[in-house]
């Protein structure tokens, strides 16, 4: 029988598994981000579907790092000349289309020392793969966050046949199950998705380690605080890029 406590117990076990198995990868990703920040780089975060939540969770709030930019497919509508009808097409689903990354990439001020975090639980859809591939082509380091249990048993929807994890300089497995839902219902269905929680645990753990490493380097921390004057000064430094 599915009860709230069952989910709590199982998600804690899953997070423990994540920390034990992915600590080295999180460490490698944090070092990659620190190098970018110390070289005046920005961290571009892109996810499709529910994976957009990772960028939202670690940016533009008290205690968050300032040099984080969310690449948002909605910018195709706001800035890229795509109609709302095309963007919300339920048949030709936007996030599954290949060859869209270049148009999105060119909407932003992306510079040499910038790095990318690309997130997709399945890691098989066109636009996330194209963003990661394009970032690599342009010489940027890429951190991929995905579910290896899910992506390894699904066919790629990308024309190349490749999957997102194949483009990661660092690949972090969120350790979620195939299909994302965790708990059985004694029927064919499962409930209680986990990818958002696991992705945010990865992101916040990475952010904490980034700050720790920046402090070791005696770098002024680009973090939002309650001092709005200081916040505006830091935002101005990254003007037009975040």
Sine and cosine of phi, psi and omega as CSV:
sin_phi,cos_phi,sin_psi,cos_psi,sin_omega,cos_omega
0.00,0.00,0.73,-0.68,0.00,-1.00
-0.99,0.13,0.84,-0.54,0.07,-1.00
-0.72,-0.69,0.27,-0.96,-0.07,-1.00
-0.86,0.52,-0.66,0.76,-0.04,-1.00
-0.90,0.43,-0.54,0.84,0.04,-1.00
-0.86,0.51,-0.70,0.71,0.01,-1.00
-0.89,0.45,-0.70,0.71,0.00,-1.00
-0.85,0.53,-0.73,0.69,-0.01,-1.00
-0.90,0.44,-0.68,0.73,-0.06,-1.00
-0.95,0.30,-0.60,0.80,0.00,-1.00
-0.94,0.34,-0.57,0.82,0.06,-1.00
-0.90,0.44,-0.67,0.75,0.05,-1.00
-0.89,0.46,-0.63,0.77,-0.01,-1.00
-0.92,0.39,-0.66,0.76,0.03,-1.00
-0.91,0.40,-0.62,0.78,0.08,-1.00
-0.87,0.49,-0.68,0.73,0.04,-1.00
-0.88,0.47,-0.66,0.75,0.00,-1.00
-0.87,0.49,-0.75,0.66,-0.01,-1.00
-0.88,0.47,-0.66,0.75,-0.05,-1.00
-0.93,0.36,-0.62,0.78,-0.11,-0.99
-1.00,-0.02,-0.41,0.91,-0.16,-0.99
-0.92,-0.40,0.10,0.99,-0.06,-1.00
-0.85,0.53,-0.69,0.72,-0.02,-1.00
-0.90,0.43,-0.61,0.79,0.01,-1.00
-0.94,0.34,-0.63,0.78,0.06,-1.00
-0.90,0.44,-0.65,0.76,0.04,-1.00
-0.88,0.48,-0.71,0.71,0.00,-1.00
-0.89,0.46,-0.65,0.76,0.02,-1.00
-0.91,0.41,-0.68,0.73,0.00,-1.00
-0.87,0.49,-0.68,0.74,0.02,-1.00
-0.90,0.44,-0.60,0.80,0.04,-1.00
-0.90,0.44,-0.67,0.74,0.01,-1.00
-0.93,0.37,-0.64,0.77,0.00,-1.00
-0.89,0.46,-0.69,0.72,0.04,-1.00
-0.85,0.52,-0.67,0.74,0.02,-1.00
-0.90,0.45,-0.75,0.67,-0.04,-1.00
-0.88,0.48,-0.66,0.75,-0.01,-1.00
-0.93,0.37,-0.31,0.95,0.07,-1.00
-0.96,-0.27,0.45,0.89,0.05,-1.00
0.90,0.44,0.41,0.91,0.03,-1.00
-1.00,0.08,0.25,-0.97,0.04,-1.00
-0.89,-0.46,0.52,-0.86,0.05,-1.00
-0.99,-0.13,0.93,-0.38,0.03,-1.00
-1.00,-0.04,0.80,-0.60,-0.06,-1.00
-0.91,-0.42,0.81,-0.59,0.02,-1.00
-0.71,-0.71,0.78,-0.63,0.10,-1.00
-0.59,-0.81,0.44,-0.90,0.04,-1.00
-0.93,-0.36,0.38,-0.93,0.00,-1.00
0.88,0.48,-0.67,-0.74,-0.02,-1.00
-0.93,0.36,-0.27,0.96,-0.03,-1.00
-0.93,0.37,-0.22,0.98,0.07,-1.00
-0.88,0.47,-0.36,0.93,-0.05,-1.00
-0.88,0.47,-0.46,0.89,-0.02,-1.00
-0.88,0.47,-0.75,0.66,0.00,-1.00
-0.89,0.46,-0.65,0.76,0.01,-1.00
-0.89,0.46,-0.61,0.79,-0.08,-1.00
-0.94,0.34,-0.48,0.88,-0.11,-0.99
-0.94,-0.34,0.27,0.96,-0.03,-1.00
-0.67,-0.74,0.43,-0.90,0.17,-0.99
0.84,0.54,0.66,0.75,0.08,-1.00
-0.53,-0.85,0.34,-0.94,0.01,-1.00
-0.81,0.58,0.74,-0.67,0.01,-1.00
1.00,0.04,-0.02,1.00,-0.02,-1.00
-1.00,-0.10,0.42,-0.91,0.08,-1.00
-0.94,0.33,0.66,-0.75,-0.03,-1.00
-0.97,0.24,-0.69,0.72,-0.12,-0.99
-0.97,0.23,0.81,0.59,0.07,-1.00
-0.85,-0.53,0.80,-0.59,0.00,-1.00
-0.87,-0.49,0.80,-0.60,0.03,-1.00
-1.00,0.00,0.88,-0.48,0.14,-0.99
-0.99,0.12,0.89,-0.46,-0.16,-0.99
-0.87,-0.50,0.84,-0.54,0.00,-1.00
-0.88,0.47,-0.36,0.93,0.07,-1.00
-0.89,0.46,-0.34,0.94,0.05,-1.00
-0.91,0.41,-0.32,0.95,0.14,-0.99
-0.85,0.52,-0.60,0.80,0.01,-1.00
-0.99,0.15,-0.74,0.68,-0.09,-1.00
-0.94,0.33,-0.54,0.84,-0.13,-0.99
-0.76,-0.65,-0.23,0.97,-0.19,-0.98
-0.93,-0.36,0.12,0.99,0.11,-0.99
0.98,0.21,0.28,0.96,0.04,-1.00
-1.00,-0.05,0.69,-0.72,-0.01,-1.00
-0.96,0.28,0.43,-0.90,0.03,-1.00
-0.90,0.44,-0.52,0.85,0.01,-1.00
-0.91,0.42,-0.69,0.72,0.02,-1.00
-0.92,0.39,-0.67,0.74,-0.06,-1.00
-0.90,0.43,-0.54,0.84,-0.06,-1.00
-0.98,-0.22,0.28,0.96,0.00,-1.00
-0.85,0.52,0.87,-0.50,-0.05,-1.00
-0.99,0.13,-0.23,0.97,0.01,-1.00
-1.00,-0.02,-0.83,0.56,0.04,-1.00
-1.00,-0.10,0.98,0.20,-0.18,-0.98
-0.88,0.47,0.79,-0.61,-0.17,-0.98
-0.86,0.51,-0.72,0.69,-0.10,-1.00
-0.93,0.36,-0.23,0.97,0.00,-1.00
-1.00,-0.09,-0.01,1.00,-0.07,-1.00
-0.99,0.13,0.70,-0.72,0.13,-0.99
-0.99,0.15,0.19,-0.98,0.13,-0.99
0.91,0.42,0.42,0.91,0.05,-1.00
-0.98,-0.20,-0.28,0.96,-0.16,-0.99
-0.88,0.47,-0.63,0.77,-0.03,-1.00
-0.86,0.50,-0.65,0.76,0.02,-1.00
-0.91,0.42,-0.64,0.77,0.02,-1.00
-0.93,0.36,-0.73,0.68,-0.02,-1.00
-0.81,0.59,-0.66,0.75,-0.08,-1.00
-0.97,0.24,-0.10,0.99,0.07,-1.00
-0.98,0.22,-0.25,0.97,-0.18,-0.98
-0.88,-0.48,0.31,-0.95,0.08,-1.00
-1.00,0.00,1.00,0.04,-0.03,-1.00
-0.97,-0.24,0.79,-0.62,-0.13,-0.99
-0.87,-0.49,0.16,-0.99,-0.19,-0.98
-0.81,0.59,-0.68,0.73,-0.12,-0.99
-1.00,-0.01,0.12,0.99,0.01,-1.00
-0.96,0.28,0.45,-0.89,0.07,-1.00
-0.81,-0.58,0.21,-0.98,-0.09,-1.00
-0.80,-0.60,0.62,-0.78,0.27,-0.96
-0.90,-0.43,0.86,-0.52,-0.01,-1.00
-0.86,-0.50,0.79,-0.61,-0.14,-0.99
-0.84,-0.54,0.75,-0.66,0.16,-0.99
-0.37,-0.93,0.81,-0.59,-0.02,-1.00
-0.90,0.45,-0.69,0.72,-0.01,-1.00
-0.99,0.10,-0.57,0.82,0.01,-1.00
0.91,0.41,0.46,0.89,-0.09,-1.00
-0.85,-0.52,-0.10,1.00,-0.12,-0.99
-1.00,0.00,0.47,-0.88,-0.18,-0.98
-0.83,0.56,-0.79,0.62,-0.20,-0.98
-0.93,0.37,-0.61,0.79,0.01,-1.00
-0.93,0.37,-0.64,0.77,0.02,-1.00
-0.91,0.43,-0.68,0.74,0.00,-1.00
-0.91,0.42,-0.63,0.77,0.03,-1.00
-0.88,0.47,-0.73,0.69,0.01,-1.00
-0.90,0.44,-0.68,0.73,-0.01,-1.00
-0.90,0.44,-0.67,0.75,-0.01,-1.00
-0.92,0.39,-0.65,0.76,0.05,-1.00
-0.86,0.51,-0.70,0.71,0.03,-1.00
-0.89,0.46,-0.69,0.72,0.01,-1.00
-0.86,0.52,-0.53,0.85,-0.02,-1.00
-1.00,-0.04,0.19,0.98,0.14,-0.99
1.00,0.08,0.24,0.97,-0.01,-1.00
-1.00,-0.04,0.51,-0.86,0.14,-0.99
-0.98,0.21,0.59,-0.81,-0.06,-1.00
-0.78,-0.62,0.79,-0.61,0.17,-0.98
-0.97,-0.24,0.82,-0.57,0.02,-1.00
-0.96,-0.27,0.71,-0.71,0.13,-0.99
-0.86,-0.50,0.85,-0.53,-0.10,-1.00
-0.44,-0.90,0.12,-0.99,0.14,-0.99
-0.98,-0.20,0.93,-0.36,-0.01,-1.00
-0.93,0.36,-0.52,0.86,0.05,-1.00
-0.90,0.44,-0.53,0.84,-0.02,-1.00
-0.99,0.11,-0.79,0.61,-0.15,-0.99
-0.91,0.41,-0.52,0.86,-0.08,-1.00
-0.97,0.24,-0.20,0.98,0.01,-1.00
-0.93,-0.36,0.09,1.00,0.02,-1.00
-0.94,-0.35,0.47,-0.88,0.11,-0.99
-0.99,0.14,0.63,-0.78,0.05,-1.00
-0.92,0.39,0.60,-0.80,0.12,-0.99
-1.00,-0.09,0.05,1.00,-0.02,-1.00
-1.00,0.04,0.62,-0.78,-0.02,-1.00
-0.82,0.57,-0.48,0.88,0.00,-1.00
-0.96,0.27,-0.29,0.96,-0.10,-1.00
0.98,0.17,0.00,1.00,-0.02,-1.00
-1.00,0.07,0.26,-0.97,0.03,-1.00
-0.86,-0.51,0.27,-0.96,-0.14,-0.99
-0.84,0.54,-0.69,0.72,-0.11,-0.99
-0.87,0.50,-0.37,0.93,-0.01,-1.00
-0.93,0.36,-0.21,0.98,-0.03,-1.00
-0.96,-0.28,0.09,1.00,-0.05,-1.00
-1.00,0.04,0.77,-0.64,0.23,-0.97
-0.93,0.36,-0.56,0.83,0.16,-0.99
-0.77,-0.64,0.73,-0.68,0.04,-1.00
-0.87,-0.49,0.84,-0.55,0.04,-1.00
-0.94,-0.35,0.86,-0.52,0.03,-1.00
-1.00,0.05,0.86,-0.51,0.03,-1.00
-0.97,0.25,-0.05,1.00,0.12,-0.99
0.93,0.38,0.17,0.99,0.03,-1.00
-0.95,0.31,0.37,-0.93,-0.03,-1.00
-0.98,0.22,0.29,-0.96,0.13,-0.99
-0.86,0.51,0.76,-0.65,-0.02,-1.00
1.00,0.01,-0.21,0.98,0.11,-0.99
0.99,0.15,-0.65,0.76,-0.02,-1.00
-0.95,0.32,0.61,-0.79,-0.20,-0.98
-0.98,-0.21,-0.65,0.76,-0.19,-0.98
-0.97,-0.23,0.75,-0.67,0.09,-1.00
-0.95,0.31,0.37,-0.93,0.00,-1.00
-0.89,-0.46,0.24,0.97,-0.12,-0.99
0.92,0.39,0.29,0.96,0.11,-0.99
-0.68,-0.73,-0.29,-0.96,-0.01,-1.00
-0.96,0.28,-0.28,0.96,-0.09,-1.00
-1.00,0.03,0.42,-0.91,0.24,-0.97
-0.82,-0.57,0.37,-0.93,0.00,-1.00
-0.73,-0.68,0.07,-1.00,0.07,-1.00
0.91,0.41,0.99,0.10,0.06,-1.00
-0.93,0.37,0.44,-0.90,-0.11,-0.99
-0.81,-0.58,-0.23,0.97,-0.17,-0.99
-0.88,0.47,-0.62,0.78,-0.03,-1.00
-0.89,0.45,-0.69,0.72,0.02,-1.00
-0.90,0.43,-0.75,0.66,-0.04,-1.00
-0.90,0.43,-0.67,0.75,0.03,-1.00
-0.88,0.48,-0.66,0.75,-0.02,-1.00
-0.95,0.31,-0.53,0.85,0.12,-0.99
-0.88,0.47,-0.71,0.71,0.05,-1.00
-0.86,0.51,-0.75,0.66,-0.09,-1.00
-0.90,0.44,-0.71,0.71,-0.04,-1.00
-0.95,0.31,-0.56,0.83,0.09,-1.00
-0.90,0.44,-0.68,0.73,0.03,-1.00
-0.88,0.47,-0.69,0.73,0.00,-1.00
-0.88,0.48,-0.68,0.74,0.02,-1.00
-0.88,0.47,-0.67,0.75,0.01,-1.00
-0.94,0.35,-0.60,0.80,0.07,-1.00
-0.84,0.54,-0.73,0.68,-0.01,-1.00
-0.89,0.45,-0.68,0.73,0.02,-1.00
-0.86,0.52,-0.70,0.72,-0.01,-1.00
-0.93,0.36,-0.62,0.79,0.04,-1.00
-0.90,0.44,-0.62,0.79,0.05,-1.00
-0.90,0.44,-0.64,0.77,0.04,-1.00
-0.88,0.47,-0.52,0.85,0.02,-1.00
-1.00,0.06,0.02,1.00,0.01,-1.00
0.85,0.53,0.63,0.78,0.06,-1.00
-1.00,-0.06,0.67,-0.74,0.07,-1.00
-0.88,0.48,0.79,-0.62,-0.14,-0.99
-0.97,0.24,0.86,-0.51,0.03,-1.00
-0.99,0.11,0.94,0.35,-0.10,-0.99
-0.86,-0.52,0.62,-0.78,0.07,-1.00
-0.96,0.28,0.75,-0.66,0.02,-1.00
-0.80,-0.59,-0.14,-0.99,0.05,-1.00
-0.99,0.17,-0.08,1.00,0.05,-1.00
-1.00,0.07,1.00,-0.09,-0.11,-0.99
-0.92,0.38,-0.52,0.85,0.04,-1.00
-0.89,0.46,-0.68,0.74,0.05,-1.00
-0.91,0.42,-0.66,0.75,0.01,-1.00
-0.86,0.51,-0.70,0.72,-0.03,-1.00
-0.91,0.42,-0.58,0.81,0.03,-1.00
-0.89,0.45,-0.69,0.73,-0.01,-1.00
-0.93,0.36,-0.68,0.73,0.02,-1.00
-0.87,0.49,-0.64,0.77,0.00,-1.00
-0.89,0.46,-0.57,0.82,0.00,-1.00
-0.87,0.50,-0.60,0.80,0.00,-1.00
-0.99,-0.17,0.40,0.91,-0.13,-0.99
-0.76,0.65,0.77,-0.63,0.04,-1.00
0.98,0.20,0.01,1.00,-0.08,-1.00
-0.92,-0.40,-0.21,0.98,-0.07,-1.00
-0.80,-0.60,0.00,0.00,0.00,0.00
